[in-house]
Amino acid sequence: MTYQALDIKSSPGQQLVVDHAERASRTANSLRLLAGLATPIETTGR
């Protein structure tokens, strides 16, 4: 897994960190699972 940290010019001291995993790797599959847990559940509008 690799990452890149980008400085936010308008907010000194803050960074945006982007992670990248190789496609079809164990790490990529784990991140996909984790992202699925964070996805909001749609409601039917009752």
Rosetta blueprint (number, residue, H / E / L):
1 M L
2 T E
3 Y E
4 Q E
5 A E
6 L E
7 D E
8 I L
9 K L
10 S L
11 S L
12 P L
13 G L
14 Q L
15 Q E
16 L E
17 V E
18 V E
19 D E
20 H E
21 A L
22 E L
23 R L
24 A L
25 S L
26 R H
27 T H
28 A H
29 N H
30 S H
31 L H
32 R H
33 L H
34 L H
35 A H
36 G H
37 L H
38 A H
39 T L
40 P L
41 I L
42 E L
43 T L
44 T L
45 G L
46 R L
